[in-house]
Amino acid sequence: MAEFWAANGFYLWLLTTLLVFLAIAWVAWLHFNRQYDVNNAQPQTPEIEQVERMAGQVAQLLWSTMEMKTSVARSLQAVAINRYSAFTDTGGDQSFSIVMTDGQGNGLVLSSLHGRNGTRLYAKPLSAWESEYNLSEEELQAIAQAKAEQEAELAAATESLS
């Protein structure tokens, strides 16, 4: 028997070590496989499932934010009124120009000119704070006022974020 161990002892030790190493690797693989479903690549731990749920919620919030941004960009954001006396024979600043635009200055100027013989109402479209129609000085003042108020609100909102 001593001759057997002398001749084959190294090989038996190598075989035993290899079997122990394979057993440890198999146990580790089973442990890993229990935490992760390797075939479906889906984590099984509660922490990772929570992170995945949160990632889905963040994606949903980003989508909602984009929808709101688009909606807000087209909503009424700048309004200004300029009252004035259009004719010398009337008093009380009964004529007016109202500007209503979205965030990009697209909207309209509505002007009412009041005189002794009647009142006339004019509407002129705006695109990027300008109109293809001639604008009166009072209408230009109302546009400048609406644009300045919108820029001030945007600056205040930006400042509050920083």
C-alpha positions in Angstrom: 0.0 0.0 0.0 2.9 2.3 0.7 4.1 1.7 -2.8 0.6 2.7 -4.2 0.6 6.0 -2.2 4.2 6.7 -3.3 3.4 6.1 -6.9 -0.1 7.6 -7.1 -0.3 10.0 -4.1 0.3 13.1 -6.1 -2.4 12.2 -8.6 -4.9 11.4 -5.9 -4.1 14.7 -4.2 -4.6 16.5 -7.5 -7.9 14.7 -8.1 -9.2 15.5 -4.6 -8.2 19.2 -5.0 -9.9 19.4 -8.3 -13.1 17.8 -6.9 -13.2 20.2 -4.0 -12.6 23.2 -6.3 -15.5 22.0 -8.6 -17.7 21.5 -5.5 -17.0 25.1 -4.4 -17.6 26.4 -7.9 -20.9 24.5 -8.1 -22.1 25.9 -4.8 -21.1 29.4 -5.8 -23.0 29.0 -9.1 -26.1 27.8 -7.3 -25.9 30.7 -4.9 -25.5 33.2 -7.8 -28.3 31.5 -9.8 -30.6 31.8 -6.8 -30.1 35.6 -6.7 -30.4 36.1 -10.4 -32.5 34.4 -13.0 -29.7 33.9 -15.5 -31.9 32.7 -18.3 -34.2 35.7 -18.1 -31.6 38.1 -16.7 -34.0 39.4 -14.2 -32.8 40.2 -10.7 -34.5 38.4 -7.8 -33.4 40.6 -4.9 -35.8 43.1 -3.5 -33.3 46.0 -3.8 -32.7 45.4 -7.5 -36.4 45.0 -8.2 -37.0 48.4 -6.4 -34.3 50.0 -8.5 -36.0 48.7 -11.6 -39.4 50.0 -10.5 -37.9 53.4 -9.7 -36.2 53.5 -13.2 -39.6 52.9 -14.7 -41.1 55.7 -12.7 -38.3 58.0 -13.7 -38.9 57.2 -17.4 -42.6 57.9 -16.9 -41.9 61.2 -15.2 -39.6 62.2 -18.0 -42.3 61.4 -20.5 -44.9 63.4 -18.5 -42.4 66.3 -18.3 -41.9 66.3 -22.0 -45.7 66.3 -22.6 -46.2 69.2 -20.1 -43.3 71.2 -21.7 -45.0 70.8 -25.1 -48.4 71.8 -23.7 -47.1 74.8 -21.7 -45.1 76.1 -24.7 -48.4 76.4 -26.6 -50.4 77.9 -23.7 -51.2 81.5 -23.0 -48.2 82.9 -21.2 -47.9 86.6 -21.9 -50.8 89.1 -21.6 -50.6 92.8 -21.6 -53.0 95.7 -22.0 -52.3 99.2 -23.1 -55.2 101.7 -22.6 -55.1 105.0 -24.5 -57.2 107.7 -26.0 -57.3 107.1 -29.8 -59.0 110.3 -30.8 -58.7 113.8 -29.4 -62.4 114.3 -29.1 -62.8 111.4 -26.6 -61.3 111.1 -23.2 -60.9 108.5 -20.5 -58.5 106.2 -22.3 -61.4 104.1 -23.6 -59.4 102.6 -26.5 -57.1 99.7 -25.8 -54.7 97.1 -27.3 -54.5 93.7 -25.7 -51.6 91.2 -26.5 -52.1 87.5 -25.8 -49.2 85.2 -26.8 -47.6 81.8 -26.0 -44.0 81.4 -24.8 -42.6 82.0 -28.3 -44.6 85.2 -28.9 -47.2 83.6 -31.2 -50.7 84.9 -30.6 -52.7 88.0 -31.3 -53.1 91.7 -30.7 -56.7 92.8 -30.2 -57.3 96.5 -30.5 -60.4 98.5 -29.8 -60.6 102.1 -31.0 -63.4 104.0 -29.3 -64.7 107.3 -30.8 -67.8 109.4 -30.6 -69.3 107.7 -33.7 -68.6 104.2 -32.6 -66.1 101.5 -31.6 -64.0 99.5 -34.0 -62.3 96.2 -33.1 -59.2 94.9 -34.9 -57.4 91.6 -34.4 -53.9 91.0 -35.8 -52.0 87.8 -35.6 -48.5 87.6 -34.0 -45.7 85.2 -34.9 -42.5 85.5 -32.8 -43.6 88.9 -31.5 -44.1 90.3 -34.9 -47.1 90.7 -37.2 -47.4 90.7 -41.0 -49.9 93.6 -40.6 -48.9 97.2 -39.8 -49.0 97.8 -36.0 -49.8 101.1 -34.3 -47.5 102.6 -31.8 -49.9 101.6 -29.0 -50.0 98.0 -30.2 -46.2 98.0 -30.3 -46.1 99.3 -26.7 -48.5 96.5 -25.6 -46.3 93.9 -27.4 -43.2 95.3 -25.7 -44.9 95.2 -22.3 -46.0 91.6 -22.7 -42.6 90.5 -23.9 -40.9 92.3 -21.0 -43.3 90.8 -18.4 -42.7 87.3 -19.9 -38.9 87.7 -19.8 -39.1 89.0 -16.2 -41.2 86.0 -15.1 -38.8 83.6 -16.9 -35.8 85.2 -15.2 -37.5 85.0 -11.8 -38.3 81.3 -12.4 -34.8 80.6 -13.5 -33.3 82.4 -10.5 -35.5 80.5 -8.1 -34.2 77.2 -9.5 -30.6 78.1 -8.9 
